[in-house]
Amino acid sequence: MEKMLVVVLNSEYMAYKGAAILKQLDEEGSISVHAAAIIEKISDRKVTILQTKEEFPIRTIEGTAIGSLIGLLGGPLGVLVGAASGVVLGDIGDLHRSGVNTEFVNDVSSKLAPGKYAVVADISEEDVTQLDTRMAELGGQVFRTRKRYVEIDQIKANLAALNADIAQLNKEMKNAGKEQKANLQAKIEKLKEKRQKEIVHAKGRFEQRERERDIKVLALKEKAANARGKTKAAIEARMAQINSDYKKTLTKWKNLEAERLEKRADRLQEKARQLRSQ
């Protein structure tokens, strides 16, 4: 199953050793690493990305689950500064995008004190023993959680709230005076703009999710083609799980689109009815 992994270590040297272990386990087929990065906790409000591990399929972290998780580990400001690459990333500390919950973030943050290092990774694994044993030899503290795909649900909830607010203001418009109507209409237009931005954001997030799925599946297909026995079966099972999770997201996206188009049709019909009655 897909998981988000954080291994907290006491030194930069050990962090790079931890990343090397991930690479080795991935090559053996014990786990599949989709993306990984090494970070240093600078202060309560900042982490530095020392290196993104380009040997794994997802080579950039901006807009991805791993990037969002690192942003959350950076503290309240969620600002990341890439020391090695010079890349500065901001505003990606999104809990829903990261695939984790607040409890996981708090557990990791309680151990990732300033001066500590961590290997952060997006992985698929079944048996945790090998990884945990190898990281324990480095003095690493391992945190993992099953990846949650709830972002579309949150977007849907946001859109429902905006639609409800717009409907309420339209209701108030019917009995409002001229000046009040102007104020209410201005509020409605602002909410509609916000709703449109949310729709554009939803489309972008779904497309990003689709790209990540494609990258992961392609890499796993290549590994499965060269694997044998239990290792091959495990890789194929991981691929099937990723496809299954994606299909669930796709269904949610299609439902969201269908609901949006249905509401739009209802609004057009209502406007046509109003015009006929005038």
NORNOR-V369648 format. One record per residue. N is the residue number from 1. RES is the residue in one letter. PHI is phi in whole degrees, -180 to 180 (999 if undefined). NEAR is the number of other ideal C-beta (glycine too) atoms within 12 Angstrom. D_CENTER is the distance of its C-alpha to the mean C-alpha in Angstrom with 2 decimals. Layout:
# NORNOR-V369648
n | res | phi | near | d_center
N | RES | PHI | NEAR | D_CENTER
N | RES | PHI | NEAR | D_CENTER
This chain:
# NORNOR-V369648
n | res | phi | near | d_center
1 | M | 999 | 28 | 15.89
2 | E | -77 | 40 | 12.38
3 | K | -141 | 35 | 11.71
4 | M | -103 | 46 | 10.21
5 | L | -124 | 47 | 13.42
6 | V | -134 | 45 | 15.05
7 | V | -117 | 43 | 18.79
8 | V | -89 | 35 | 20.69
9 | L | -131 | 37 | 23.89
10 | N | -89 | 24 | 26.95
11 | S | -148 | 20 | 27.49
12 | E | -64 | 24 | 26.12
13 | Y | -58 | 17 | 28.35
14 | M | -67 | 28 | 26.94
15 | A | -65 | 38 | 23.34
16 | Y | -68 | 27 | 24.41
17 | K | -64 | 25 | 26.27
18 | G | -63 | 44 | 23.22
19 | A | -64 | 39 | 21.30
20 | A | -65 | 25 | 24.46
21 | I | -65 | 35 | 24.44
22 | L | -59 | 41 | 20.99
23 | K | -61 | 27 | 22.43
24 | Q | -65 | 20 | 25.55
25 | L | -65 | 35 | 23.99
26 | D | -67 | 37 | 21.90
27 | E | -65 | 20 | 25.17
28 | E | -76 | 23 | 26.97
29 | G | 89 | 30 | 24.52
30 | S | -64 | 31 | 24.12
31 | I | -139 | 40 | 20.34
32 | S | -121 | 45 | 18.10
33 | V | -99 | 44 | 16.00
34 | H | -92 | 43 | 13.42
35 | A | -160 | 42 | 12.54
36 | A | -156 | 46 | 14.09
37 | A | -149 | 52 | 15.23
38 | I | -109 | 41 | 18.07
39 | I | -128 | 46 | 18.03
40 | E | -123 | 38 | 20.87
41 | K | -87 | 35 | 20.92
42 | I | -84 | 25 | 23.42
43 | S | -152 | 19 | 23.81
44 | D | -63 | 18 | 22.36
45 | R | -119 | 20 | 20.56
46 | K | -154 | 29 | 19.64
47 | V | -124 | 43 | 18.29
48 | T | -110 | 34 | 19.36
49 | I | -84 | 41 | 17.70
50 | L | -78 | 33 | 20.77
51 | Q | -164 | 30 | 19.56
52 | T | -99 | 33 | 16.79
53 | K | -86 | 35 | 18.14
54 | E | -79 | 18 | 18.98
55 | E | -77 | 20 | 20.70
56 | F | -98 | 36 | 17.53
57 | P | -55 | 33 | 16.24
58 | I | -89 | 34 | 13.18
59 | R | -96 | 23 | 15.24
60 | T | -120 | 25 | 13.35
61 | I | -112 | 38 | 10.30
62 | E | -64 | 28 | 10.17
63 | G | 83 | 26 | 7.38
64 | T | -101 | 40 | 5.39
65 | A | -61 | 45 | 3.39
66 | I | -66 | 47 | 7.07
67 | G | -64 | 41 | 7.92
68 | S | -66 | 38 | 6.15
69 | L | -64 | 48 | 7.77
70 | I | -61 | 51 | 10.84
71 | G | -60 | 39 | 11.00
72 | L | -65 | 39 | 11.24
73 | L | -71 | 50 | 13.81
74 | G | -73 | 39 | 15.67
75 | G | 103 | 25 | 16.97
76 | P | -55 | 15 | 17.58
77 | L | -79 | 21 | 17.64
78 | G | 57 | 27 | 14.33
79 | V | -104 | 25 | 16.20
80 | L | -118 | 40 | 16.01
81 | V | -121 | 26 | 19.10
82 | G | -84 | 27 | 19.37
83 | A | -67 | 21 | 22.83
84 | A | -77 | 19 | 23.32
85 | S | -92 | 21 | 21.94
86 | G | 80 | 11 | 22.72
87 | V | -79 | 22 | 19.35
88 | V | -114 | 18 | 18.41
89 | L | -120 | 33 | 14.93
90 | G | -144 | 20 | 14.48
91 | D | 59 | 18 | 12.69
92 | I | -120 | 34 | 9.09
93 | G | -80 | 30 | 9.37
94 | D | -106 | 30 | 7.18
95 | L | -61 | 26 | 7.28
96 | H | -69 | 30 | 5.85
97 | R | -72 | 40 | 2.45
98 | S | -71 | 38 | 3.45
99 | G | 83 | 39 | 5.08
100 | V | -122 | 40 | 8.24
101 | N | -113 | 20 | 11.03
102 | T | -65 | 16 | 13.44
103 | E | -62 | 14 | 15.98
104 | F | -63 | 29 | 14.11
105 | V | -59 | 32 | 13.44
106 | N | -65 | 18 | 17.10
107 | D | -62 | 22 | 18.44
108 | V | -67 | 37 | 17.11
109 | S | -62 | 30 | 18.15
110 | S | -67 | 18 | 21.56
111 | K | -106 | 26 | 22.27
112 | L | -87 | 39 | 20.63
113 | A | -82 | 22 | 23.58
114 | P | -52 | 19 | 24.68
115 | G | 96 | 19 | 26.25
116 | K | -92 | 33 | 24.03
117 | Y | -126 | 39 | 21.80
118 | A | -153 | 47 | 18.83
119 | V | -103 | 53 | 17.35
120 | V | -113 | 56 | 13.57
121 | A | -148 | 48 | 12.47
122 | D | -106 | 47 | 10.37
123 | I | -135 | 43 | 13.36
124 | S | -123 | 42 | 15.31
125 | E | -155 | 36 | 18.39
126 | E | -115 | 24 | 21.08
127 | D | -88 | 17 | 23.63
128 | V | -92 | 23 | 22.55
129 | T | -63 | 15 | 26.08
130 | Q | -59 | 22 | 26.34
131 | L | -63 | 36 | 23.34
132 | D | -61 | 24 | 24.28
133 | T | -65 | 16 | 27.90
134 | R | -67 | 28 | 27.32
135 | M | -71 | 36 | 25.10
136 | A | -64 | 19 | 27.67
137 | E | -64 | 17 | 30.30
138 | L | -93 | 29 | 28.58
139 | G | 80 | 21 | 28.41
140 | G | -82 | 33 | 24.64
141 | Q | -105 | 27 | 22.90
142 | V | -99 | 36 | 20.22
143 | F | -127 | 33 | 17.27
144 | R | -145 | 32 | 15.07
145 | T | -150 | 29 | 13.29
146 | R | -65 | 23 | 12.52
147 | K | -70 | 40 | 8.96
148 | R | -109 | 29 | 8.48
149 | Y | -107 | 35 | 7.56
150 | V | -121 | 26 | 8.75
151 | E | -65 | 35 | 7.33
152 | I | -63 | 35 | 10.43
153 | D | -61 | 22 | 12.54
154 | Q | -67 | 24 | 11.90
155 | I | -62 | 36 | 12.70
156 | K | -61 | 29 | 15.68
157 | A | -64 | 19 | 16.84
158 | N | -63 | 25 | 16.77
159 | L | -66 | 31 | 18.80
160 | A | -63 | 20 | 21.13
161 | A | -66 | 18 | 21.86
162 | L | -65 | 29 | 22.64
163 | N | -63 | 29 | 24.83
164 | A | -65 | 17 | 26.63
165 | D | -65 | 22 | 27.37
166 | I | -65 | 28 | 28.70
167 | A | -62 | 22 | 30.81
168 | Q | -64 | 17 | 32.26
169 | L | -66 | 26 | 33.25
170 | N | -64 | 25 | 34.83
171 | K | -65 | 14 | 36.76
172 | E | -67 | 19 | 38.02
173 | M | -60 | 21 | 39.09
174 | K | -62 | 14 | 41.75
175 | N | -110 | 11 | 43.85
176 | A | -90 | 18 | 43.10
177 | G | -77 | 12 | 45.64
178 | K | -59 | 10 | 45.47
179 | E | -67 | 10 | 43.98
180 | Q | -64 | 16 | 41.52
181 | K | -62 | 18 | 40.45
182 | A | -63 | 14 | 39.72
183 | N | -66 | 17 | 37.53
184 | L | -65 | 25 | 35.72
185 | Q | -64 | 20 | 35.24
186 | A | -63 | 16 | 33.72
187 | K | -66 | 23 | 31.21
188 | I | -62 | 26 | 30.44
189 | E | -62 | 17 | 29.89
190 | K | -64 | 18 | 27.42
191 | L | -66 | 26 | 25.45
192 | K | -65 | 24 | 25.62
193 | E | -63 | 16 | 24.30
194 | K | -64 | 21 | 21.36
195 | R | -63 | 28 | 20.83
196 | Q | -64 | 19 | 21.03
197 | K | -62 | 18 | 18.43
198 | E | -65 | 28 | 16.05
199 | I | -66 | 28 | 17.03
200 | V | -62 | 16 | 16.55
201 | H | -61 | 25 | 13.04
202 | A | -60 | 34 | 12.33
203 | K | -62 | 20 | 14.05
204 | G | -63 | 19 | 12.22
205 | R | -68 | 35 | 8.72
206 | F | -66 | 29 | 10.54
207 | E | -63 | 18 | 12.29
208 | Q | -64 | 31 | 9.42
209 | R | -60 | 35 | 8.29
210 | E | -65 | 22 | 12.04
211 | R | -63 | 20 | 12.58
212 | E | -62 | 37 | 10.36
213 | R | -60 | 33 | 12.24
214 | D | -61 | 21 | 15.45
215 | I | -64 | 25 | 15.20
216 | K | -64 | 37 | 14.62
217 | V | -65 | 32 | 17.36
218 | L | -61 | 20 | 19.75
219 | A | -64 | 30 | 19.61
220 | L | -69 | 37 | 20.21
221 | K | -60 | 23 | 23.04
222 | E | -65 | 16 | 24.69
223 | K | -68 | 31 | 24.57
224 | A | -63 | 24 | 25.88
225 | A | -64 | 15 | 28.71
226 | N | -105 | 14 | 29.99
227 | A | -102 | 25 | 29.54
228 | R | -139 | 14 | 32.07
229 | G | 57 | 11 | 32.58
230 | K | -64 | 15 | 30.13
231 | T | -64 | 25 | 27.75
232 | K | -62 | 19 | 27.65
233 | A | -62 | 16 | 27.20
234 | A | -66 | 29 | 24.28
235 | I | -65 | 35 | 22.46
236 | E | -65 | 25 | 23.27
237 | A | -66 | 24 | 22.01
238 | R | -64 | 37 | 18.58
239 | M | -63 | 32 | 18.60
240 | A | -63 | 22 | 19.73
241 | Q | -66 | 28 | 17.01
242 | I | -63 | 37 | 14.24
243 | N | -65 | 24 | 16.35
244 | S | -64 | 19 | 16.90
245 | D | -64 | 31 | 13.31
246 | Y | -66 | 29 | 12.92
247 | K | -62 | 19 | 16.21
248 | K | -65 | 21 | 15.21
249 | T | -65 | 33 | 12.41
250 | L | -61 | 21 | 15.17
251 | T | -62 | 18 | 17.64
252 | K | -62 | 27 | 15.73
253 | W | -65 | 30 | 15.37
254 | K | -63 | 17 | 19.08
255 | N | -65 | 20 | 20.08
256 | L | -63 | 32 | 18.47
257 | E | -63 | 22 | 20.32
258 | A | -64 | 15 | 23.46
259 | E | -64 | 22 | 23.51
260 | R | -66 | 26 | 23.16
261 | L | -68 | 15 | 25.95
262 | E | -66 | 15 | 28.05
263 | K | -65 | 23 | 27.90
264 | R | -64 | 19 | 28.80
265 | A | -64 | 14 | 31.74
266 | D | -62 | 16 | 32.88
267 | R | -67 | 19 | 32.96
268 | L | -65 | 14 | 34.97
269 | Q | -65 | 14 | 37.36
270 | E | -65 | 16 | 37.87
271 | K | -63 | 15 | 38.68
272 | A | -64 | 13 | 41.10
273 | R | -64 | 12 | 42.74
274 | Q | -64 | 13 | 43.20
275 | L | -65 | 10 | 44.79
276 | R | -66 | 9 | 47.17
277 | S | -81 | 8 | 48.27
278 | Q | -78 | 7 | 49.20
